[in-house]
Every structure is written in structure tokens, then in C-alpha cells.
Amino acid sequence: MARRTYRGTDIEVTFDDDLCIHATECVRGLSEVFDRDHRPWIRPDDAPAEQVSMVVERCPTGALTYRRLDGQVDERTRPVTVVTTVENGPLVLRGDLVVRRTDGQLERLPRAALCRCGRSGNKPFCDGSHLAAGFEAAGAMQAPAPQLSPRGAIAVDPTVPGAP
């Protein structure tokens, strides 16, 4: 796992390279903090902690997370897990997720992009392999989502194709 933490005065941002599929929500959302051409590429003190936290929460994969150092509340998981299909791409989940990596390690995440094409080398996570594979599948439906009651964490456990 390639995880690195960038500490600022009021907020600490952690980046997990293994989860990133370059959706660019961070770069487009706050380019003065997230700049791939600068080292370090994440500079948490270059914008107010509130703005940094809002942009980090837009990261669909959970590659970016944060911890507030200024006494403010850290990211809260959604009380109901929401699953969205991305057209020709992954399943994006937001909620209280417990994901088992292929090495058996369990990890609790607020957001994740899960492989839907079957080609990821980082299952159950998406690694962008769907692009080279030419994967095609419908995206999110336009119908309104039903109102659901909170049920607790969702567990994601990868299985080997063809296994029971």
C-alpha cells in the first residue's frame, strides 16, 4: 500500500496511491493545494482547512482522506450507504464501508470505487483497467433513490471468479 500523509497546521491529508484512479476531483477542486507538478503535490496549508476537507470528500475512491487538527469534526460517514454506477466505469460507494483487500487486510473507508469490469489488478478496487479494456456498461439511473433506513456498515469481500 502506497499511503502518504501531508500534515498542515489545521488539517492532515492522507493519499493512498493504490486507490487513486485519477478522477481529478482534487486537482479541479483546489489546484492550489493539489498540484501534481509540484513537490510535495499536496500542500494542506495553501487553503483553509474547511475548503480542503470539502474537496477531499469529493474524491470518489477514498484515495484521499483527512483528519482535522484544529478541533473541527473529521469526515463523517453517511448513515446510509449509497452505491452509484459510473458509465463504463466502477461502482462508487459512499458510507460506512469495510473492505477486504486481496491480501486479507480489512480497511474501513468512507468512500470507495470498486471494479465492475473484472480486469482490475487491485481488486476489489478499481484501478482504471476498464479504460484499456474498452468496458461498456450503463451508468447511474435517473430515477430518484428510495428513502432507506440506516443499517450499519457494508462489508465488501472479493471472491475468486468461479468460486462458490
Salt bridges, closest charged atoms under 4 A:
GLU12 OE1 - ARG7 NH1 3.18
GLU12 OE2 - ARG67 NE 3.19
ASP16 OD2 - ARG3 NH2 2.86
ASP16 OD2 - ARG101 NH2 3.04
GLU25 OE2 - ARG28 NH2 3.09
GLU25 OE1 - ARG58 NE 3.34
ASP46 OD2 - ARG43 NE 2.80
GLU50 OE1 - ARG68 NH1 3.16
ASP70 OD2 - ARG68 NH2 2.71
GLU75 OE1 - ARG111 NH2 2.85
ASP96 OD1 - ARG108 NE 2.63
GLU107 OE2 - ARG3 NH2 2.39
GLU107 OE1 - ARG101 NH2 2.79
ASP157 OD1 - ARG100 NE 2.69
